[in-house]
Amino acid sequence: MASRSAYSSRLDPTRSAALIAGAAGLAAALLILWLVGSVAVAAGFLATALLLFGVALAWRRLAPARAQDEVRPVDWSVAHALAEASTDAVAVTDRGGRLVCANDRYEALFGGFPTPPGLPLTEDGVAALTAAGRAAWRDGRGRIDQLLSRGTPLAVDIVRAGTEQDMLVWRFSGSEGLDLAASAAALIGGRHGDRLAAAGIMLALVSPDGRIRAANRVFRARAMGHEEGAIIGGDFARFLVTDSRGLVRFEREGTTGVPVRVLQVPFLDGEDAPLLVALVDEEGVQRASDGNAAQQVRSLISMLPFGMALVDRDSRFIEMNSAFERAAEVDSSNPPVFPGDLVVREDKTAVADAIRRFANGSGHVTDIAVRLKGHPDEPVALTIAGARGLGDAAVLLSLKDNSEESRLKREVEQATKMRAVGQLAGGVAHDFNNVLTAIIGHCDLMLMRHSPGDSDYDDIQQIKANSNRAASLTRQLLAFSRQQTLRPQILQLPDVISEVSNLLKRLLGETVTLTVKHGRNLGPIRADPGQLEQVVVNLAVNAKDAIGAGGGRLMIETLSVTAAEVRRMDSELLPIADYTALRLTDTGTGIPPDILPKIFEPFFTTKDIGKGTGLGLSTVYGIVKQSGGYIFASSKPGKGATFTIYFPVHAEGAPTQAARPALRDKPGDLWGSGTILLVEDEDMVRAVAERALTRQGYTVLTAENGEAALQLIAESERPDLLISDVVMPTMDGPTMVARVRKRYPDLPILFMSGYAEEQLRKSIDIDHVAFLPKPFSVQQLAEAARDALTVK
């Protein structure tokens, strides 16, 4: 009924307009007929009027429909109100990069309303924020876990939003300092500040440059002469004077004014942190003996959102607020008596001496680094200041709760360490692959001259077998450093588990019970099935070792994890998306808390010497990360361990890369003909490759770097095939090949390298090239050369 009424009300004005226009047209026609006396002229005028009216009516009938189809303009006042409800700094930008909306916390954080990414950050910070914004436009979301703005650590979350996905919402969290300063300003300027004003306590929040950010009414009255004085932004020191006896008075009251005692409360770290200043009349010190003023100060401290505590002259706690208890991890059932009870034994003396010094009249403020009993490895800053004139209180302590900051710092340090070790491992593996290529190649050449009955045949086979074993270790190093060559496919995780289940049962033995459970609605993933099987086998073998000879259980589960479930997990490391998860849970001895953060590091092992390389879990970590997944480990000593791996669900219809077949094992004739230009900077690799190709019938030209190869190309005839290393000094392989292709666009190219093919293909912008990973055998080199020459 409501919609019908609205429809009728829309048509009524149109009908009324039609009646009025028709009557007006008829009256005008009659008037012309009376004046002119011509029926034809009057009829023509009436027809023209009706035609114009019809056009106007049609336009009016269509215009409302178009107006209804248009999108109503956004009420940004509502958006601003919603942003104000957030405790984070929030801003909205449009497709053109213009700032559309921002809340007050954003203004306080960045000193105004600059448009992201042009914020007061370091050059690296602006670059990182720009890249995150591009990722948000492209993928729908971007995130930076660690960013520094004017000394404040921030985490940035960027989300693409809007009905047409043409807006970016920037959320800056972790700005504890601004939140504390804003809360303090609100307390001082609000009713809590008025309660202290009633007791004669004057409060002001002063910025590092000495400007007043907030003040309660009694301070405004004493400093300005009336409570409504515009004191915000004024110079704090200008309102006070000091006489020859060192007494402090308000400048407006002159020498006849009542002296005041000044108490400074540094509740935030950093050079740009504000300072809370309390002033009490010297005469009011005697009145404070009745406990009113001191009680009001204690009430203020209990309401402050930052950790504060009062200590008497005997170094005993008088008052501590809940924020101080959280930061110091105070046990409410057994509260500490002395500040030294909170710290480790080595720091007790330093804390006691500092408190004794301030209780005896030290006037400045100091910070000392202490280690709390709950976290002896993480020093925290304890701020100490004098608190005279507040009854029994003699010293004011301030302790910041930096547990979240410490956690982020540990995660960044761990990620940086893993990245550095990965780069080192990749470089070592690359150089080692060159050595192994020469050893394996020379073994193959020697085996061509020896038959199985020769005395040296078995020795050469043993050298080659150990070289292949060393090659498998380098592949593990490359897997950890995410530089391994993968052959990704679109697959279902349960299929991979089914393929490897029989092998797992033999590996685990009869003492370990294997249970496999698959979830429903599992999405497809994109990974290398062979490497994924290696992940499962490595984790299962570790579980068997943890279970021991006494026996136990190993459960392997596959499950679907939706984006909503990831959002509820509130993980800083796992992006919000749909995942297919693999979970392995054992009933072994578990992993101690001090070892758990190190388990993915290469060469770290808890096994006896000679029983483990320490590359098993590091290989798992590298394969998972290179496949775009995430792995987490959790454990309680004595209750087993759980490893959970999250693989992003592969989007339907997205372009996929078909798995490239491995080098074909062709036992047929590998004899060839033609000229091959071989470019390799390692002499030993170049020598063995030249001998191997020459034995297959090729004419081989060699060059030790890219520049020498270009000179040979210029002086010689066109080669039939170019085989080149990728990473070389002076000029690398891709640069050299790009120049050669300008002269011979259809020249076949075969790259060889100890680095991952996927990583190299991302950096090599050259089409129609083959790839041969190191180390390789003589037969593999011959097959790769033959295939490169036969492919059209």
HELIX and SHEET records of a PDB file:
HELIX    1   1 ALA A    2  VAL A   36  1                                  35    
HELIX    2   2 VAL A   39  ASP A   69  1                                  31    
HELIX    3   3 TRP A   76  GLU A   84  1                                   9    
HELIX    4   4 ASP A  104  PHE A  110  1                                   7    
HELIX    5   5 GLU A  123  ASP A  139  1                                  17    
HELIX    6   6 GLU A  176  GLY A  189  1                                  14    
HELIX    7   7 ARG A  191  ALA A  198  1                                   8    
HELIX    8   8 ARG A  217  MET A  224  1                                   8    
HELIX    9   9 PHE A  236  PHE A  239  5                                   4    
HELIX   10  10 GLY A  254  THR A  256  5                                   3    
HELIX   11  11 GLY A  284  ARG A  287  1                                   4    
HELIX   12  12 ALA A  288  ASP A  290  5                                   3    
HELIX   13  13 ASN A  292  MET A  303  1                                  12    
HELIX   14  14 SER A  322  ALA A  328  1                                   7    
HELIX   15  15 PRO A  339  LEU A  342  5                                   4    
HELIX   16  16 ARG A  345  ALA A  359  1                                  15    
HELIX   17  17 SER A  403  LEU A  447  1                                  45    
HELIX   18  18 TYR A  457  PHE A  480  1                                  24    
HELIX   19  19 LEU A  493  LEU A  508  1                                  16    
HELIX   20  20 PRO A  529  ILE A  547  1                                  19    
HELIX   21  21 ALA A  563  MET A  569  1                                   7    
HELIX   22  22 LEU A  596  LYS A  598  5                                   3    
HELIX   23  23 GLY A  616  GLN A  626  1                                  11    
HELIX   24  24 ASP A  683  ARG A  695  1                                  13    
HELIX   25  25 GLY A  706  GLU A  715  1                                  10    
HELIX   26  26 GLY A  733  ARG A  743  1                                  11    
HELIX   27  27 GLU A  757  SER A  763  1                                   7    
HELIX   28  28 VAL A  778  THR A  790  1                                  13    
SHEET    1   A 5 LEU A  99  ALA A 102  0                                        
SHEET    2   A 5 ALA A  89  ASP A  94 -1                                        
SHEET    3   A 5 MET A 167  SER A 173 -1                                        
SHEET    4   A 5 THR A 152  ALA A 161 -1                                        
SHEET    5   A 5 ARG A 141  SER A 149 -1                                        
SHEET    1   B 4 ILE A 212  ALA A 215  0                                        
SHEET    2   B 4 ILE A 201  VAL A 206 -1                                        
SHEET    3   B 4 LEU A 275  ASP A 281 -1                                        
SHEET    4   B 4 VAL A 260  VAL A 265 -1                                        
SHEET    1   C 2 LEU A 240  THR A 242  0                                        
SHEET    2   C 2 VAL A 248  PHE A 250 -1                                        
SHEET    1   D 5 PHE A 317  MET A 320  0                                        
SHEET    2   D 5 GLY A 307  ASP A 312 -1                                        
SHEET    3   D 5 ALA A 393  LEU A 399 -1                                        
SHEET    4   D 5 PRO A 379  LEU A 390 -1                                        
SHEET    5   D 5 THR A 366  ARG A 371 -1                                        
SHEET    1   E 2 GLN A 489  LEU A 491  0                                        
SHEET    2   E 2 ILE A 525  ALA A 527 -1                                        
SHEET    1   F 5 VAL A 512  HIS A 518  0                                        
SHEET    2   F 5 GLY A 552  VAL A 561  1                                        
SHEET    3   F 5 TYR A 579  ASP A 586 -1                                        
SHEET    4   F 5 ALA A 641  PRO A 648 -1                                        
SHEET    5   F 5 TYR A 630  SER A 635 -1                                        
SHEET    1   G 5 THR A 699  ALA A 703  0                                        
SHEET    2   G 5 THR A 675  VAL A 679  1                                        
SHEET    3   G 5 LEU A 721  ASP A 725  1                                        
SHEET    4   G 5 ILE A 749  SER A 753  1                                        
SHEET    5   G 5 VAL A 769  PRO A 773  1                                        
END                                                                             
